[in-house]
Amino acid sequence: MASRKLKFALFGNIYQSRKSANIDRITSSLAARGAEVCIEREFYDFLVAGGKIADGGVEVFTDGDFTADFVISLGGDGTLLRAAGHVGDKGTPILGVNMGRLGFLADIVPCEIESAISSLYEGTYAIEEHTVIRAETDGDRPVNPSAALNDIAVLKRDTASMITIHASIDSEYLVTYQADGLIVSTPTGSTAYSLSNGGPIITPRTGTLCLTPVAPHSLNVRPIVIPDDSVVELTVESRSHNYLVAVDGQSEKRAEHTKLTIRKAPYTIRIVKRSSQRYFATLREKMMWGADTRMAKG
């Protein structure tokens, strides 16, 4: 059992009320154990406005300005990505409660909340270390946010024409992509945007990154997997003279010819997993591998 009082920082989905429906269940479970609780400001305001909690009586913090033993993310994978961005290099383990649809990262379902919290006090859980990548620019304002748990992508801004992406790995020229974009993903992000564009599924702890083109003009340009200590350098040309940099889905505009450098961050994001959980079992369940859809038509 835990020998000291634990403190939890709560992040949640601020767009859909149903994804905060179990906030009472979580706060009650934590209160029963004498835990300290603090809530991220945007989520707190959302809960108060929706009548989920009363105003006052709980510590509130902004962005990453908190200290805690554990973070609880209440929502889906998008909510967990946002929480991870605020955790940054703190090293605070994140427990993801899945109120969304797929839930590769946030994989604790609401009925498991109490047992998951108990495991934190009993020490019967595992920690997965997830690679983070960072984006830097040459002679331009910093990318904000700069760190991604899933992926960093360069994408076209207009709907008509492709962009040209000159890619180098460790200062060695790789290829020039003519495409709608290019995704640089971690193993964590291999089941996200990269997968939807034909990228491979990469298991955790493999020490690799993947470059996946988005709608390439040439069919013989394929995804490539590289060591995660590689430095990826990208320069973009565009008919509109600018392009988008998307960091875990948050995008901003950049001028063409701005060099983008992507490398592994010097820290990891630590995600709490149940000791009984197995990656390939989760993969089979979420991807419905082996499911015979004909059986549903009986």
N, C-alpha and C positions, 0 to 999 in steps of 0.2 A: 504493500500500500504506500501511497505517497506520504513522505514524512513531513511535508510542509504544505501550506496553503498554495494552491495553484491559481494563476491568473490567466484569463482567456480574453482574447481580442476577437470581436465578432464583425465579420463582413457579410453583406447580403445583397441579393438582387433588388435593385431599386426601381424596377420597371413593372414587375408583375406581382400583384398582391398574393397570389396563390403560392408563390415561391418563398414567402415569408410566413406561411400559415403555421409552421411548427416552431415559431420563435418562443412561444410560451413553454413548449415541451423542453426546449433546450435550456432556457433560463431557469425553469423550475428544477431541472435535473442538476444544473450547476449550483443553484442555491442550496439544494438539499445536501450538497457536499461542502458547503461553506466556501465556494470558489469566489474569487473576485472577477468581475466582468466589466469590460469596457467595449464600447460600440463605435464603429467608424461613423463620422458625422453624417455623411449622405444617407447611410442606412438608418441611422437613428432618426433623422428628420422624416424619412419615408415611413418608418414605423409609427412615429407620433402622429403624423398627418393621417394615417390610415386607422388610427385607434388601436394599434396592436400593442403599444406600451404607453404608459403615462409619461408625461413630460417631467424630467427631473429624476433625481435619485439614482442615476447611473453615470459613470465616467464616460465622457465622449472625447474622441480624438479625431484629428484631421490627417488624412493621407497616411504617411508612415510614422507619424509622431506618437509612438506607443511602445510600451515594453510589456511583454507577456510571456508566459511559458508555452502557450499554444495559441494558434489562430484557428478559428472555426469559420469556414466559408459556407454560407447557406444560399444555395441557388443551383447553378449548373457549372460546367467547365469554364464558361466565360467569367462567372463571378470569381472562381478560384484563380483564374489568370489575373484578374484585377487585384485580388488580395496578394498574390505573389509579387506583383509589381510594387506594392507598398511594403511588403516584407523585405524585398531587396536582399542585401547582404547581412541582415540581422541573424539569419540562421534559425528563426522561429519555425518549428514544425507546423504544418497546415493540415487540418482535418477537413476534408471536403464532404459536405452533406448534399446529396444530389436531389434537387427539386426540379431539375430540367428533364431533358429527354435521353441523351445518350450517356453521358457521364463516364468518360474514361478516367478523368482525374478525380472528380467528385463522385465517389462510388459508394458512399454510405447512404443507404436509403432511410427515410424518416423513421421507419419502425425499428431501426437499429441504433438510433441516437443514444438511448440510455446505455446500451451495452458498449457502444463505442467510447463514450465518456468514461465508463467504468474501466475500460482497458487502459485508458490514459493514467488513471490513478493506480492501477494494479501493475502497470509496466508490461502488459501483455500485448504489445503492438510492435510493428516494425517501422523503420524509417527508410524511405526510398530517396536517394539523392538524384536530383534531376538537373541536367546541364542547362545553363543559361547562356545565351549569346547576346552580344552587344553590337550596336551600330555606331560608327563614327564617320564624320565627314571631313573632307579636306578643304580648308579655307571657307567654311560656311558655318552657320549657326549650328549648335549641337542638335542631334536628333532627340526629340522628347515625346514619349519615353524612349529610352535608348536600349533597354534590356528586354529580352523576350524569352519566355519559357517554351513557347511553341515554335514560332517562326518569325523571320523578317523577310518581307517581300518588296520587290520593286515592281510597280504596276503602271500601266498606261492610264492617262486621265481622260482622254476622249474616247468615244465609242467607235470611231471609224478606222484608225490606223494603228499598226503595231509600233512597238518601240524597239530600238536596237540596244542590246546590252553586251558590252565587252567585259568578259569575265576572266580573272586571273586567280590562280591559287598559289600562295606563297611566292608571289611575284613572277610566276611562270604563266604565260598566256594559256588559257584553256580553250575558249571558243567564243564566237560572237553569236548571241541569240537574237533571232528575229521572232518576237513573240509578244503576247499581251503582258507578259511579266515573267519574273523568276522568283522562286521561293527558296530560301535557305532555312531548312528546318532541323530541329534537334530530334533525337529519338522520341521525345515526348510529343512533338508536333507532327511526327510522321503519320499519325492517325487522324490528322486534322486537314487543313487546307491542302497540304502536299498530297495526301491520299486521294482527294477528290480530283486531282490533276494527274493521276496515274503514277504517283510516287510509291515507293515500297514501304511496307510496314517494317520499322526498325525497333527491335526490342530494347528495353532500357539497359543502361550500363554497358552499351556496346562501344562507347567512345567514338562516335561518328556523327557527321552532319550529312545532310542530303541537299543537293541542288536540283530542283524540279522546275522545268519551264512550264509556263501557263500558255496553253494554246500555241505551241511553236509553229512557225511557218513551214519548217521542214520536219517530216515525220521521222527522220533518222537522228534527230536530236533527242536524246533520252535522259532520264534522271541519272545522276552520278552520286555515289556515296564516297565521302572523303573522311580522313581522320579529323577529330574535333579540335586538334591543336593547329589545324590549318588556318591561314588567314585568307579570307575571300575578299577580293577587290573588284568592285563593279563600277563601270562608267556607262552612262545612259545617253543615247541620242533620241530625240523625239520630234515629231512634226510640230507639236504644240510647244516645244522648247521647255517642257517641264515634265515631271513624272511624280508618282506617289511613292513614298516609303511607308510601308505598313508594318508596325511592330506589334505583334499579337493582335492584329486587327485594327489598331489605332493608327490612322494614316495622316500624313501631312505632305504638302507639296514641296518639291525640290526643283531647282533649275537644272536643265540638262548639262552634262559634262561635269557635274559635281561628283567627285569620286566618293563612293560609299565603301567603307571597310567594315567587314563583319568578322568578329573573332569571339572565342569562348571567354566568358566572364570569369573572374577569379573566385567565384563563389557558386554554390548550388542552391536550388530550392529544395527544401526537405518536406516531403509529403508523408503523412501518417497512413499506414496501411494495417489492416487487421492481420494478425500473425497467420491466420488460416488462409488468407487470400493468395491466389496464384495468378500470375500475369496471363498465362495462356488460357486459363479458364475464363478470365474476364474478357479476353479477346474473342473467344468462341461465342460467348454470350452476347457481347455488344455487336459483333459483326455477323451474328447468326450463322456462323460456319456450321455446315452439316445439316442445317434445317431444310426439310423438304416442304417447300411451299405448297406442293400438291395436296398435302394432308389437310390443309386449311380449307380446301374446296369441297371436301367430302360431302 
